[in-house]
Amino acid sequence: MKVGDLVKVNACAPARNELAPPCDCFFCNGNSNRIGLIMSPAPMNSWVIMFDCGKWQLDKFDFARGDVKVISEGESCGLRHTRAF
């Protein structure tokens, strides 16, 4: 994983029955397509990722569990990314 990679988050489990409340996670609540662009590294072995519904932070464990996968690797441009404050 690196800055510029496209990632996809797995869909949530379907409701067990029609009486179960709808999922209220970040992605379902934002009606997201769950595809995001890795923008920058973040503390605690995680990444800041921009999705169609906003920024979210995922960690390396999300990738290791298979909840998120890289679907397209970004090209390295050789430039250092700096944080603007």
OpenMM code with the backbone's topology and positions (N, CA, C; nanometers):
from openmm import Vec3, app, unit

residues = "MET LYS VAL GLY ASP LEU VAL LYS VAL ASN ALA CYS ALA PRO ALA ARG ASN GLU LEU ALA PRO PRO CYS ASP CYS PHE PHE CYS ASN GLY ASN SER ASN ARG ILE GLY LEU ILE MET SER PRO ALA PRO MET ASN SER TRP VAL ILE MET PHE ASP CYS GLY LYS TRP GLN LEU ASP LYS PHE ASP PHE ALA ARG GLY ASP VAL LYS VAL ILE SER GLU GLY GLU SER CYS GLY LEU ARG HIS THR ARG ALA PHE".split()
positions = [
    Vec3(0.0832, -0.1182, 0.0000),
    Vec3(0.0000, 0.0000, 0.0000),
    Vec3(0.0870, 0.1236, 0.0000),
    Vec3(0.0403, 0.2219, -0.0755),
    Vec3(0.1129, 0.3480, -0.0778),
    Vec3(0.0178, 0.4595, -0.1203),
    Vec3(0.0617, 0.5823, -0.1010),
    Vec3(-0.0173, 0.6976, -0.1422),
    Vec3(-0.0435, 0.6857, -0.2916),
    Vec3(-0.1672, 0.7080, -0.3309),
    Vec3(-0.2062, 0.7010, -0.4714),
    Vec3(-0.2760, 0.5714, -0.5102),
    Vec3(-0.2717, 0.4695, -0.4243),
    Vec3(-0.3406, 0.3439, -0.4535),
    Vec3(-0.4914, 0.3614, -0.4381),
    Vec3(-0.5685, 0.2914, -0.5230),
    Vec3(-0.7137, 0.2848, -0.5083),
    Vec3(-0.7465, 0.1596, -0.4287),
    Vec3(-0.8376, 0.1753, -0.3334),
    Vec3(-0.8767, 0.0627, -0.2494),
    Vec3(-1.0281, 0.0470, -0.2514),
    Vec3(-1.0744, -0.0728, -0.2176),
    Vec3(-1.2181, -0.0991, -0.2075),
    Vec3(-1.2451, -0.1686, -0.0749),
    Vec3(-1.3435, -0.1163, -0.0024),
    Vec3(-1.3865, -0.1723, 0.1254),
    Vec3(-1.4996, -0.2710, 0.0982),
    Vec3(-1.4955, -0.3873, 0.1631),
    Vec3(-1.6006, -0.4885, 0.1473),
    Vec3(-1.7355, -0.4347, 0.1928),
    Vec3(-1.8407, -0.4883, 0.1344),
    Vec3(-1.9770, -0.4513, 0.1733),
    Vec3(-2.0079, -0.5067, 0.3128),
    Vec3(-2.0987, -0.4424, 0.3804),
    Vec3(-2.1430, -0.4885, 0.5119),
    Vec3(-2.2306, -0.6119, 0.4958),
    Vec3(-2.2394, -0.6898, 0.6014),
    Vec3(-2.3245, -0.8092, 0.6008),
    Vec3(-2.4706, -0.7662, 0.5873),
    Vec3(-2.5489, -0.8421, 0.5134),
    Vec3(-2.6913, -0.8069, 0.5007),
    Vec3(-2.7639, -0.8247, 0.6345),
    Vec3(-2.8734, -0.7535, 0.6496),
    Vec3(-2.9546, -0.7659, 0.7713),
    Vec3(-3.0068, -0.9088, 0.7816),
    Vec3(-3.0145, -0.9604, 0.9042),
    Vec3(-3.0593, -1.0991, 0.9245),
    Vec3(-3.2072, -1.1169, 0.8941),
    Vec3(-3.2839, -1.0122, 0.9167),
    Vec3(-3.4272, -1.0166, 0.8860),
    Vec3(-3.4780, -0.8756, 0.8640),
    Vec3(-3.6032, -0.8637, 0.8249),
    Vec3(-3.6587, -0.7311, 0.7928),
    Vec3(-3.6796, -0.6437, 0.9157),
    Vec3(-3.6724, -0.7015, 1.0352),
    Vec3(-3.6895, -0.6226, 1.1579),
    Vec3(-3.5578, -0.5661, 1.2096),
    Vec3(-3.4469, -0.6146, 1.1548),
    Vec3(-3.3153, -0.5662, 1.1982),
    Vec3(-3.2965, -0.4221, 1.1500),
    Vec3(-3.2351, -0.3383, 1.2346),
    Vec3(-3.2129, -0.1994, 1.1918),
    Vec3(-3.1118, -0.1940, 1.0769),
    Vec3(-3.1240, -0.0933, 0.9900),
    Vec3(-3.0279, -0.0821, 0.8799),
    Vec3(-2.8885, -0.0482, 0.9333),
    Vec3(-2.7879, -0.0850, 0.8571),
    Vec3(-2.6500, -0.0562, 0.8969),
    Vec3(-2.6295, 0.0952, 0.9009),
    Vec3(-2.5610, 0.1432, 1.0037),
    Vec3(-2.5364, 0.2873, 1.0143),
    Vec3(-2.3865, 0.3190, 1.0113),
    Vec3(-2.3073, 0.2323, 0.9446),
    Vec3(-2.1645, 0.2587, 0.9352),
    Vec3(-2.1387, 0.3790, 0.8426),
    Vec3(-2.0167, 0.4284, 0.8441),
    Vec3(-1.9759, 0.5431, 0.7640),
    Vec3(-2.0107, 0.5242, 0.6164),
    Vec3(-1.9853, 0.4068, 0.5637),
    Vec3(-2.0042, 0.3822, 0.4208),
    Vec3(-2.1513, 0.3661, 0.3838),
    Vec3(-2.2270, 0.2881, 0.4609),
    Vec3(-2.3695, 0.2713, 0.4330),
    Vec3(-2.4449, 0.4022, 0.4533),
    Vec3(-2.4106, 0.4730, 0.5601),
    Vec3(-2.4768, 0.5996, 0.5905),
    Vec3(-2.4501, 0.7033, 0.4819),
    Vec3(-2.3302, 0.6986, 0.4220),
    Vec3(-2.2953, 0.7926, 0.3156),
    Vec3(-2.3313, 0.7436, 0.1770),
    Vec3(-2.3989, 0.6275, 0.1681),
    Vec3(-2.4367, 0.5679, 0.0398),
    Vec3(-2.3150, 0.5598, -0.0526),
    Vec3(-2.2041, 0.5115, 0.0015),
    Vec3(-2.0751, 0.5108, -0.0675),
    Vec3(-2.0607, 0.3939, -0.1632),
    Vec3(-1.9799, 0.4160, -0.2678),
    Vec3(-1.9432, 0.3055, -0.3569),
    Vec3(-1.8251, 0.2268, -0.2982),
    Vec3(-1.7707, 0.2738, -0.1855),
    Vec3(-1.6653, 0.2078, -0.1074),
    Vec3(-1.5294, 0.2046, -0.1762),
    Vec3(-1.5108, 0.2836, -0.2797),
    Vec3(-1.3809, 0.2940, -0.3462),
    Vec3(-1.3154, 0.4234, -0.3008),
    Vec3(-1.1885, 0.4141, -0.2584),
    Vec3(-1.1192, 0.5316, -0.2067),
    Vec3(-0.9758, 0.5397, -0.2554),
    Vec3(-0.9196, 0.6579, -0.2412),
    Vec3(-0.7825, 0.6884, -0.2808),
    Vec3(-0.7000, 0.7123, -0.1550),
    Vec3(-0.5889, 0.6387, -0.1404),
    Vec3(-0.5015, 0.6590, -0.0247),
    Vec3(-0.4342, 0.7953, -0.0399),
    Vec3(-0.4586, 0.8833, 0.0571),
    Vec3(-0.4085, 1.0207, 0.0512),
    Vec3(-0.2769, 1.0386, 0.1265),
    Vec3(-0.2657, 0.9764, 0.2446),
    Vec3(-0.1450, 0.9949, 0.3252),
    Vec3(-0.1390, 0.8900, 0.4356),
    Vec3(-0.0173, 0.8667, 0.4872),
    Vec3(-0.0076, 0.7810, 0.6057),
    Vec3(-0.0635, 0.8562, 0.7264),
    Vec3(-0.1065, 0.7809, 0.8252),
    Vec3(-0.1604, 0.8393, 0.9480),
    Vec3(-0.0979, 0.7658, 1.0670),
    Vec3(-0.1139, 0.8200, 1.1864),
    Vec3(-0.0570, 0.7547, 1.3045),
    Vec3(-0.1142, 0.6148, 1.3266),
    Vec3(-0.0408, 0.5359, 1.4022),
    Vec3(-0.0842, 0.4033, 1.4460),
    Vec3(-0.1037, 0.3050, 1.3293),
    Vec3(-0.0069, 0.3033, 1.2360),
    Vec3(-0.0106, 0.2080, 1.1248),
    Vec3(-0.1388, 0.2175, 1.0429),
    Vec3(-0.1802, 0.3391, 1.0129),
    Vec3(-0.3044, 0.3569, 0.9370),
    Vec3(-0.2835, 0.4513, 0.8199),
    Vec3(-0.3875, 0.4651, 0.7407),
    Vec3(-0.3855, 0.5488, 0.6204),
    Vec3(-0.5075, 0.6381, 0.6184),
    Vec3(-0.4926, 0.7611, 0.5678),
    Vec3(-0.6056, 0.8494, 0.5433),
    Vec3(-0.6487, 0.8231, 0.3996),
    Vec3(-0.7763, 0.7898, 0.3832),
    Vec3(-0.8290, 0.7531, 0.2523),
    Vec3(-0.9485, 0.8421, 0.2206),
    Vec3(-0.9519, 0.8965, 0.0986),
    Vec3(-1.0637, 0.9802, 0.0547),
    Vec3(-1.1617, 0.8930, -0.0230),
    Vec3(-1.2841, 0.8858, 0.0276),
    Vec3(-1.3928, 0.8129, -0.0378),
    Vec3(-1.4914, 0.9127, -0.0959),
    Vec3(-1.5894, 0.8659, -0.1710),
    Vec3(-1.6889, 0.9548, -0.2292),
    Vec3(-1.7755, 1.0221, -0.1235),
    Vec3(-1.7776, 0.9676, -0.0029),
    Vec3(-1.8591, 1.0252, 0.1053),
    Vec3(-1.7747, 1.0984, 0.2097),
    Vec3(-1.6444, 1.1102, 0.1867),
    Vec3(-1.5579, 1.1823, 0.2790),
    Vec3(-1.4326, 1.1046, 0.3147),
    Vec3(-1.3500, 1.1654, 0.4035),
    Vec3(-1.2253, 1.1019, 0.4472),
    Vec3(-1.2524, 1.0015, 0.5574),
    Vec3(-1.1758, 0.8930, 0.5533),
    Vec3(-1.1851, 0.7911, 0.6564),
    Vec3(-1.0460, 0.7353, 0.6794),
    Vec3(-1.0218, 0.6845, 0.7978),
    Vec3(-0.8912, 0.6291, 0.8316),
    Vec3(-0.9046, 0.4785, 0.8499),
    Vec3(-0.8219, 0.4036, 0.7787),
    Vec3(-0.8181, 0.2584, 0.7904),
    Vec3(-0.6779, 0.2171, 0.8305),
    Vec3(-0.6679, 0.1098, 0.9084),
    Vec3(-0.5354, 0.0661, 0.9499),
    Vec3(-0.4912, -0.0594, 0.8739),
    Vec3(-0.3674, -0.0967, 0.8938),
    Vec3(-0.3110, -0.2111, 0.8232),
    Vec3(-0.3818, -0.3401, 0.8599),
    Vec3(-0.4452, -0.3451, 0.9765),
    Vec3(-0.5186, -0.4638, 1.0178),
    Vec3(-0.6450, -0.4824, 0.9343),
    Vec3(-0.7072, -0.3711, 0.8907),
    Vec3(-0.8225, -0.3813, 0.8010),
    Vec3(-0.7823, -0.4505, 0.6714),
    Vec3(-0.6634, -0.4172, 0.6223),
    Vec3(-0.6122, -0.4798, 0.4999),
    Vec3(-0.5754, -0.6254, 0.5267),
    Vec3(-0.5116, -0.6529, 0.6401),
    Vec3(-0.4682, -0.7890, 0.6734),
    Vec3(-0.5878, -0.8830, 0.6918),
    Vec3(-0.6982, -0.8322, 0.7473),
    Vec3(-0.8184, -0.9138, 0.7667),
    Vec3(-0.8936, -0.9377, 0.6365),
    Vec3(-0.8603, -0.8607, 0.5329),
    Vec3(-0.9302, -0.8745, 0.4057),
    Vec3(-1.0533, -0.7872, 0.3940),
    Vec3(-1.0724, -0.6941, 0.4887),
    Vec3(-1.1868, -0.6034, 0.4829),
    Vec3(-1.1687, -0.4980, 0.3735),
    Vec3(-1.0438, -0.4741, 0.3359),
    Vec3(-1.0092, -0.3745, 0.2348),
    Vec3(-0.9044, -0.4362, 0.1439),
    Vec3(-0.9140, -0.4068, 0.0137),
    Vec3(-0.8106, -0.4560, -0.0769),
    Vec3(-0.7713, -0.3465, -0.1750),
    Vec3(-0.6461, -0.3515, -0.2194),
    Vec3(-0.5965, -0.2584, -0.3206),
    Vec3(-0.6486, -0.3068, -0.4550),
    Vec3(-0.7183, -0.2198, -0.5294),
    Vec3(-0.7722, -0.2591, -0.6595),
    Vec3(-0.6925, -0.1996, -0.7746),
    Vec3(-0.6133, -0.0960, -0.7465),
    Vec3(-0.5297, -0.0358, -0.8496),
    Vec3(-0.4143, 0.0371, -0.7823),
    Vec3(-0.2937, 0.0014, -0.8221),
    Vec3(-0.1776, 0.0663, -0.7629),
    Vec3(-0.1479, 0.1963, -0.8362),
    Vec3(-0.1282, 0.3042, -0.7581),
    Vec3(-0.0939, 0.4338, -0.8150),
    Vec3(0.0505, 0.4341, -0.8606),
    Vec3(0.0791, 0.5198, -0.9560),
    Vec3(0.2164, 0.5316, -1.0051),
    Vec3(0.2944, 0.6247, -0.9146),
    Vec3(0.4171, 0.5886, -0.8864),
    Vec3(0.5030, 0.6718, -0.8033),
    Vec3(0.5591, 0.7843, -0.8898),
    Vec3(0.5435, 0.9068, -0.8421),
    Vec3(0.5913, 1.0206, -0.9195),
    Vec3(0.7288, 1.0673, -0.8721),
    Vec3(0.7766, 1.0098, -0.7629),
    Vec3(0.9081, 1.0471, -0.7132),
    Vec3(0.9091, 1.1753, -0.6311),
    Vec3(0.7929, 1.2358, -0.6103),
    Vec3(0.7854, 1.3586, -0.5308),
    Vec3(0.7506, 1.3239, -0.3870),
    Vec3(0.8054, 1.4019, -0.2964),
    Vec3(0.7700, 1.3845, -0.1551),
    Vec3(0.6446, 1.4624, -0.1269),
    Vec3(0.5512, 1.3967, -0.0604),
    Vec3(0.4291, 1.4653, -0.0212),
    Vec3(0.4517, 1.5306, 0.1138),
    Vec3(0.4122, 1.6550, 0.1264),
    Vec3(0.4262, 1.7245, 0.2537),
    Vec3(0.2886, 1.7638, 0.3029),
    Vec3(0.2804, 1.7776, 0.4294),
    Vec3(0.1543, 1.8147, 0.4922),
    Vec3(0.1430, 1.9671, 0.4984),
    Vec3(0.0322, 2.0187, 0.4547),
    Vec3(0.0079, 2.1629, 0.4629),
    Vec3(-0.0773, 2.1925, 0.5854),
    Vec3(-0.0398, 2.2914, 0.6604),
    Vec3(-0.1166, 2.3279, 0.7793),
    Vec3(-0.1825, 2.4602, 0.7582),
] * unit.nanometer
topology = app.Topology()
chain = topology.addChain("A")
for resn in residues:
    res = topology.addResidue(resn, chain)
    for name in ("N", "CA", "C"):
        topology.addAtom(name, app.Element.getBySymbol(name[0]), res)
